[in-house]
Amino acid sequence: MRVERLWPPLVAFVVMVGLWEGIVALFSIEAFLLPAPSAIWTSFTQNSATIWAYGMRTLTEALGGLVGGTVLGVLVAAAVARWTTLRLGAMPFAAAVNAMPIVATAPIFNQLFGSTNPVSKMAVVALMVFFPVMANTARGLNEIDDSELELMRAMAASPFSVLRRLRIPSALPYFFSAMKVAVPLSLIGAIVAEYFGGPQNVLGQYITNRAQLFQFPDAWAAILVSAIMGITLYLLVLVVERVLMPWHVSTRTSDG
Amino acid sequence: MDFIVDMQGLSKTFAGRSSTVHALQDISLQIEPGEFVSLIGPSGCGKSTLLRLIGDLLPPSGGGLSVNGKEAHQARIDGDYGIAFQKATLLEWRTVRRNIELPLELAGVPEAERRSRANDLLQMVGLTEFSDHHPWQLSGGMQQRVAIARALGQRPPLLLMDEPFGALDEMTRESMQNELMGIWRETGTTVVFVTHSIPEAVFLSTRVIVMSARPGRITHQIAIDLPQPRDLAVRESPRFFELLTDVREALRGRTGTR
């Protein structure tokens, strides 16, 4: 990315934080209503060892669920793309499951796996991530141009060749747009699941506890950690996308 | 008399919701090796369907069909034809070279041989310096040249083309026609070419097959006796314009040409 394109968001960020700080100071807004960025920063630096250690546990849950849900989603997508009957039968059902607020199942998974077991949080995350990955990947595997299929047939390509040389590369862009949705979902899932109970040394519990004690700068500092982790994961997806599909529109550069 | 394509009373019907559509009826056509045959007709005359029957991309509903002396299915499996569509249908994640190598790869040709064959083909279509480009970096005409090079990969005795220049502008189209003429002479491959452009059919072909719609059938066959090689002089000759008129009249359903 060009340096000129980095300036506008950077300036906007500085102006926003400055305004926030200024308004809090000017109107002497109480810290329990809205803490100043400087107060959040102080808490962030002072408690950094604790909140990063907690953050890593939450991240482990999110990643565990993300990987599990993604693997499952891709496998089901492959099956559903292969067998039309399965697709017709399963897709409405899957859409219905997706429409329900999956985090609501967290207490159930806490009981099932034991609330201190990270698997209880991973299960919630996996369930949340599963649908967008499955639906998008299935669409990518299926939405192949008729002429491309004709071409493969004309060249007497085996079904496996069609999968490897046509369907999978065609599905990659769909898969990556699903991952861009799934990554933030995985952190949301893990933190919200933590609200429903479990070990104390995780971000969700830390946020709840500090908020109950009116230590809002601490709570915000923990939220900042989760935001940093979310952004990092998202950027990681972008990097992998660029490496795996340098040809694609989304990664094309104007001078390419 | 060994025909590369031999159709005897070929028909194709599509079952609709309430009625069956007779896309092709009683098509008998024999094509000799080395011919350049164009199929021309109004939309709905089944010319593209006919091409797909030859390529075993669609099954016929009745009649006999042999391609390169075999059943159409076997000819497809054996890689006896190459095909190019109106859309270049290049795989966007592959470079020009890897797109051209695709049919060779599918046929299990060893890598070294694939590379040298691709080099020859790149040179033939004048795209050597673009071998590492991706399709989106090429113009429409260049993409279509890649598609033609790909179709020629296995040196097929038969080349099937479905309006390959239909989406190109007139200037590009004419230069592509000249290029295709060169490739046809150089390779000696038989071409079956679907088009709805009368000048294109007349300029390229040794024989023009005129079809009519509902049901799709052959109404006229016009031998194109223009001299080879075909060049600008041929395009501007009186005989060229006479033949244009012949094909146009045939398309209008008038008899009396040959």
Boltz contact constraints between the chains, C-beta under 6 A:
constraints:
  - contact:
      token1: [A, 147]
      token2: [B, 85]
      max_distance: 6.0
  - contact:
      token1: [A, 147]
      token2: [B, 87]
      max_distance: 6.0
  - contact:
      token1: [A, 147]
      token2: [B, 89]
      max_distance: 6.0
  - contact:
      token1: [A, 148]
      token2: [B, 89]
      max_distance: 6.0
  - contact:
      token1: [A, 150]
      token2: [B, 57]
      max_distance: 6.0
  - contact:
      token1: [A, 151]
      token2: [B, 89]
      max_distance: 6.0
  - contact:
      token1: [A, 153]
      token2: [B, 57]
      max_distance: 6.0
  - contact:
      token1: [A, 154]
      token2: [B, 55]
      max_distance: 6.0
  - contact:
      token1: [A, 154]
      token2: [B, 83]
      max_distance: 6.0
  - contact:
      token1: [A, 155]
      token2: [B, 103]
      max_distance: 6.0
  - contact:
      token1: [A, 155]
      token2: [B, 106]
      max_distance: 6.0
  - contact:
      token1: [A, 156]
      token2: [B, 76]
      max_distance: 6.0
  - contact:
      token1: [A, 156]
      token2: [B, 77]
      max_distance: 6.0
  - contact:
      token1: [A, 157]
      token2: [B, 106]
      max_distance: 6.0
  - contact:
      token1: [A, 161]
      token2: [B, 106]
      max_distance: 6.0
  - contact:
      token1: [A, 169]
      token2: [B, 93]
      max_distance: 6.0
  - contact:
      token1: [A, 247]
      token2: [B, 92]
      max_distance: 6.0
  - contact:
      token1: [A, 247]
      token2: [B, 93]
      max_distance: 6.0
  - contact:
      token1: [A, 247]
      token2: [B, 134]
      max_distance: 6.0
